[in-house]
Amino acid sequence: MRSFVVVGNLATTTPDFSLEDIPGTSGRLDILCRCINSAFVLSHGIRRDVQIYLILRGGGAPKTIRLQGRDLRHLNPDERTTAALLKKALALESDAKWRRSTPGIFVRRGDLADLEVWGEGTTYYLREDGIDHRGVLTAGDGTFVLGDHIGLSAEDEGFLEGLDAKIVSVGPRSLHADHCIVLVNNELDRFEATVQ
Ligand SMILES: C[S@@+](CC[C@H](N)C(=O)[O-])C[C@H]1O[C@@H](n2cnc3c(N)ncnc32)[C@H](O)[C@@H]1O
């Protein structure tokens, strides 16, 4: 399973945002919507072997939304529809247990450290000054952690260091997180196509 984790430092934990102005009213949930698109959407289908965790820290106790490609339904390529799915998930009562919102979308209270993916395969922290991801990524389980427009805090970085995460770069320029996800997916696709 390929897992992506995106930290939304200001991303809202409530459904009280406007679908007419997602960037301005949701703590940049638009960034996370684009990450969802890049993680799952193929020309004619959905990547079923991918999951993404969105860490939402924009108010009160942090929440996590998980989208699981295997069961995902109703995902369209546009941001508005994706944001509407997240809005629905955020409207659910939530505690420390996963609750299903729509097929393949789950929500609960919790932060980065609470994820169950740690220890399942290698953890990669995507950072501009990391080592080149080419030749480092391998097929199989892997978890890829990215920041939003703010990046990751020193505390988050310390947590990932404790997991022995590999710090990797996808290229010499600072890119948007969703574009990094496309590049990682592509690199893994290419790797898997040559080893099969
Ligand atoms: C727009 S960038 C963050 C910029 C933010 N100002 C900072 O300094 O962290 C969003 C995220 O994409 C990832 N990223 C951007 N460019 C990258 C690159 N060349 N290699 C690896 N990851 C990259 C990082 O995870 C980063 O936190």
The ligand as an SDF file (V2000), in Angstrom:
LIG
                    3D

 27 29  0  0  0  0  0  0  0  0999 V2000
    4.9310   24.3780   -0.9910 C   0  0  0  0  0  0  0  0  0  0  0  0
    6.0050   23.2640   -0.1660 S   0  0  0  0  0  0  0  0  0  0  0  0
    6.2660   24.0380    1.4210 C   0  0  0  0  0  0  0  0  0  0  0  0
    6.9350   25.3090    1.3770 C   0  0  0  0  0  0  0  0  0  0  0  0
    7.0980   25.9060    2.7460 C   0  0  0  0  0  0  0  0  0  0  0  0
    7.2370   27.2810    2.6010 N   0  0  0  0  0  0  0  0  0  0  0  0
    8.3080   25.3170    3.4520 C   0  0  0  0  0  0  0  0  0  0  0  0
    9.2950   26.0030    3.5470 O   0  0  0  0  0  0  0  0  0  0  0  0
    8.2570   24.1700    3.9130 O   0  0  0  0  0  0  0  0  0  0  0  0
    4.9250   21.9880    0.3330 C   0  0  0  0  0  0  0  0  0  0  0  0
    5.5700   20.6830    0.6570 C   0  0  0  0  0  0  0  0  0  0  0  0
    5.9340   20.0350   -0.5300 O   0  0  0  0  0  0  0  0  0  0  0  0
    7.0650   19.2340   -0.3150 C   0  0  0  0  0  0  0  0  0  0  0  0
    8.0810   19.6410   -1.2940 N   0  0  0  0  0  0  0  0  0  0  0  0
    8.1140   20.7520   -2.0550 C   0  0  0  0  0  0  0  0  0  0  0  0
    9.1420   20.7380   -2.9160 N   0  0  0  0  0  0  0  0  0  0  0  0
    9.7860   19.5660   -2.7010 C   0  0  0  0  0  0  0  0  0  0  0  0
   10.9230   18.9490   -3.2960 C   0  0  0  0  0  0  0  0  0  0  0  0
   11.6260   19.5150   -4.2530 N   0  0  0  0  0  0  0  0  0  0  0  0
   11.2880   17.7230   -2.8290 N   0  0  0  0  0  0  0  0  0  0  0  0
   10.5890   17.1210   -1.8420 C   0  0  0  0  0  0  0  0  0  0  0  0
    9.5040   17.6530   -1.2580 N   0  0  0  0  0  0  0  0  0  0  0  0
    9.0970   18.8550   -1.6760 C   0  0  0  0  0  0  0  0  0  0  0  0
    7.4690   19.4010    1.1350 C   0  0  0  0  0  0  0  0  0  0  0  0
    6.9220   18.3300    1.8830 O   0  0  0  0  0  0  0  0  0  0  0  0
    6.8170   20.7130    1.4920 C   0  0  0  0  0  0  0  0  0  0  0  0
    6.5410   20.8090    2.8670 O   0  0  0  0  0  0  0  0  0  0  0  0
  1  2  1  0
  2  3  1  0
  2 10  1  0
  3  4  1  0
  4  5  1  0
  5  6  1  0
  5  7  1  0
  7  8  2  0
  7  9  1  0
 10 11  1  0
 11 12  1  0
 11 26  1  0
 12 13  1  0
 13 14  1  0
 13 24  1  0
 14 15  1  0
 14 23  1  0
 15 16  2  0
 16 17  1  0
 17 18  1  0
 17 23  2  0
 18 19  1  0
 18 20  2  0
 20 21  1  0
 21 22  2  0
 22 23  1  0
 24 25  1  0
 24 26  1  0
 26 27  1  0
M  CHG  2   2   1   9  -1
M  END
$$$$
